[in-house]
């Protein structure tokens, strides 16, 4: 073969590689990405839920100084029952806080969870317009994870409050109001 024939041979090889059989070279590709999901719900009046007889009645007042809330007793309760709220992030937060006993005039719920609504998740529940002469609003921040059966487990929780005007701090803090 001469050097002059090499470019022609190369052109023939390339043309044969590109000719025909294109259907086999085209395959659909699926790309999946994980995107955190954030949900915000705000209502103008407190929603009530039915507390279980002899079950969890929500957090006990006064709330612990320092802002850290105990979660072990709630998790033990949640593991001992089979209730629809256990599979719903917002309902689990409501059950933990005991929102059915709240006097809040405005409720705001915000949550971020992992891919496809799985855990871990963070949730914030803001109860504002409380019928209290000292406390204007209270915020609960929770870290949650999914159990293998799809129910939610509270991993950690904290609280903070904002005082009524003239009754103490105006930033959210676990410090008492006057």
RODO-2510 file (C-alpha; in nm, 4 decimals, decimal comma):
residues 178
     n   res          X          Y          Z
     1     x     0,0000     0,0000     0,0000
     2     x     0,1296     0,3383    -0,0890
     3     x     0,1177     0,6501     0,1232
     4     x    -0,1273     0,7985    -0,1266
     5     x    -0,3804     0,5217    -0,0588
     6     x    -0,3756     0,5705     0,3208
     7     x    -0,6048     0,8799     0,3252
     8     x    -0,8502     0,7069     0,0949
     9     x    -0,8489     0,3948     0,3122
    10     x    -0,9008     0,6067     0,6226
    11     x    -1,1987     0,7794     0,4582
    12     x    -1,3525     0,4406     0,3694
    13     x    -1,3077     0,3099     0,7275
    14     x    -1,4648     0,6217     0,8784
    15     x    -1,7535     0,6191     0,6350
    16     x    -1,8291     0,2545     0,7056
    17     x    -1,8240     0,3158     1,0804
    18     x    -2,0750     0,5979     1,0458
    19     x    -2,3001     0,4302     0,7904
    20     x    -2,5975     0,2229     0,9006
    21     x    -2,6647     0,0709     1,2415
    22     x    -2,7423     0,4094     1,3951
    23     x    -3,0451     0,2665     1,5777
    24     x    -2,8172     0,0478     1,7869
    25     x    -2,6064     0,3479     1,8841
    26     x    -2,9029     0,5463     2,0201
    27     x    -3,0208     0,4401     2,3660
    28     x    -3,2385     0,6329     2,6099
    29     x    -3,0549     0,7618     2,9154
    30     x    -3,2323     0,8328     3,2441
    31     x    -3,0722     1,0794     3,4826
    32     x    -3,1969     1,0926     3,8410
    33     x    -3,1025     1,3711     4,0768
    34     x    -3,1836     1,4149     4,4426
    35     x    -3,3567     1,7386     4,5295
    36     x    -3,4464     1,8355     4,8870
    37     x    -3,8169     1,9060     4,9293
    38     x    -3,9329     2,2004     5,1372
    39     x    -4,2953     2,2295     5,2453
    40     x    -4,4432     2,5372     5,4090
    41     x    -4,7967     2,5439     5,5441
    42     x    -4,9511     2,8396     5,7255
    43     x    -5,2960     2,8500     5,8819
    44     x    -5,4854     3,1245     6,0603
    45     x    -5,6311     2,9094     6,3366
    46     x    -5,5169     2,6172     6,5454
    47     x    -5,5985     2,2745     6,4094
    48     x    -5,6998     2,0124     6,6590
    49     x    -5,5953     1,6512     6,6602
    50     x    -5,7305     1,3765     6,8794
    51     x    -5,4973     1,2740     7,1583
    52     x    -5,4894     0,9056     7,2355
    53     x    -5,6384     0,8064     7,5702
    54     x    -5,3487     0,7259     7,8005
    55     x    -5,1081     0,8092     7,5174
    56     x    -4,8802     1,0984     7,4460
    57     x    -5,0355     1,4312     7,5463
    58     x    -4,7642     1,6550     7,4084
    59     x    -4,4796     1,8320     7,5793
    60     x    -4,5126     1,9081     7,9478
    61     x    -4,5058     2,2693     8,0665
    62     x    -4,2876     2,4351     8,1701
    63     x    -4,0554     2,3478     7,8855
    64     x    -3,6947     2,2691     7,9817
    65     x    -3,4583     2,5634     8,0293
    66     x    -3,1872     2,5804     7,7655
    67     x    -3,4193     2,4913     7,4786
    68     x    -3,3409     2,1187     7,4332
    69     x    -3,6482     1,8957     7,4429
    70     x    -3,6489     1,5286     7,5504
    71     x    -3,7472     1,2884     7,2708
    72     x    -3,7070     0,9405     7,4250
    73     x    -4,0547     0,9170     7,5815
    74     x    -4,2229     1,0311     7,2601
    75     x    -4,0254     0,7823     7,0496
    76     x    -4,1175     0,5003     7,2898
    77     x    -4,4839     0,6030     7,2572
    78     x    -4,4615     0,6168     6,8775
    79     x    -4,3075     0,2690     6,8641
    80     x    -4,5852     0,1282     7,0843
    81     x    -4,8745     0,2407     6,8615
    82     x    -4,9770     0,2055     6,4983
    83     x    -5,1345     0,5359     6,4002
    84     x    -5,1623     0,7154     6,0654
    85     x    -4,9790     1,0237     6,2016
    86     x    -4,6576     0,8213     6,2334
    87     x    -4,6201     0,8105     5,8527
    88     x    -4,6768     1,1851     5,8029
    89     x    -4,3978     1,4300     5,8860
    90     x    -4,6240     1,7243     5,9763
    91     x    -4,8596     1,5052     6,1803
    92     x    -4,5655     1,3551     6,3716
    93     x    -4,4433     1,7050     6,4602
    94     x    -4,7972     1,8035     6,5688
    95     x    -4,8219     1,4916     6,7845
    96     x    -4,4824     1,5533     6,9446
    97     x    -4,5635     1,9148     7,0303
    98     x    -4,9217     1,8394     7,1347
    99     x    -5,0596     2,1071     6,9081
   100     x    -5,4180     2,0099     6,9914
   101     x    -5,3689     2,1914     7,3240
   102     x    -5,2282     2,5070     7,1614
   103     x    -5,4012     2,8446     7,1743
   104     x    -5,2121     2,9705     6,8662
   105     x    -5,4013     3,1974     6,6325
   106     x    -5,1514     3,1349     6,3509
   107     x    -4,9589     2,8166     6,2729
   108     x    -4,6711     2,7853     6,0279
   109     x    -4,5024     2,4556     5,9424
   110     x    -4,1864     2,4256     5,7345
   111     x    -3,9965     2,1061     5,6572
   112     x    -3,7119     1,9856     5,4415
   113     x    -3,6575     1,6174     5,3792
   114     x    -3,4279     1,4017     5,1746
   115     x    -3,4915     1,2530     4,8314
   116     x    -3,8442     1,1280     4,7646
   117     x    -3,9654     1,2444     5,1061
   118     x    -3,7351     1,0115     5,2975
   119     x    -3,5197     1,1081     5,5879
   120     x    -3,3397     1,2667     5,7373
   121     x    -3,5656     1,5676     5,7695
   122     x    -3,5787     1,8945     5,9554
   123     x    -3,9037     2,0583     6,0567
   124     x    -3,9974     2,3874     6,2162
   125     x    -4,3377     2,4564     6,3706
   126     x    -4,4198     2,8162     6,4600
   127     x    -4,7186     2,8839     6,6850
   128     x    -4,7918     3,2581     6,6872
   129     x    -5,0584     3,4763     6,8412
   130     x    -5,0651     3,2707     7,1601
   131     x    -5,3321     3,3662     7,4108
   132     x    -5,0689     3,4347     7,6750
   133     x    -4,9932     3,7703     7,8354
   134     x    -4,6163     3,7053     7,8230
   135     x    -4,5409     3,4778     7,5252
   136     x    -4,6311     3,5971     7,1741
   137     x    -4,4960     3,2984     6,9740
   138     x    -4,3188     2,9681     7,0210
   139     x    -4,1054     2,7821     6,7678
   140     x    -4,0164     2,4122     6,7712
   141     x    -3,7279     2,2818     6,5579
   142     x    -3,6971     1,9061     6,5088
   143     x    -3,4578     1,6663     6,3381
   144     x    -3,6276     1,3449     6,2258
   145     x    -3,5385     1,0222     6,0475
   146     x    -3,7373     0,7425     5,8846
   147     x    -3,7624     0,4036     6,0485
   148     x    -3,7498     0,0954     5,8220
   149     x    -4,1314     0,0669     5,8426
   150     x    -4,1736     0,4210     5,7031
   151     x    -4,2687     0,5905     6,0303
   152     x    -4,0915     0,9016     6,1573
   153     x    -3,8589     0,9090     6,4590
   154     x    -3,7693     1,2335     6,6368
   155     x    -3,3896     1,2452     6,6679
   156     x    -3,3584     1,5828     6,8381
   157     x    -3,5811     1,8768     6,9227
   158     x    -3,5511     2,2283     7,0592
   159     x    -3,7793     2,5190     7,1355
   160     x    -3,7579     2,8966     7,1562
   161     x    -4,0094     3,1703     7,2253
   162     x    -4,0654     3,5355     7,1486
   163     x    -4,2159     3,7548     7,4194
   164     x    -4,5097     3,9922     7,3898
   165     x    -4,4091     4,3558     7,3388
   166     x    -4,2868     4,5008     7,6679
   167     x    -4,2645     4,1540     7,8278
   168     x    -3,9048     4,0602     7,7441
   169     x    -3,6883     3,9575     7,4487
   170     x    -3,8200     4,0026     7,0970
   171     x    -3,5880     3,7468     6,9366
   172     x    -3,6594     3,3734     6,9603
   173     x    -3,4852     3,2351     7,2683
   174     x    -3,5578     2,9753     7,5371
   175     x    -3,5155     3,2544     7,7960
   176     x    -3,8293     3,3224     8,0029
   177     x    -4,0604     3,6137     7,9305
   178     x    -4,1710     3,8589     8,1996
***
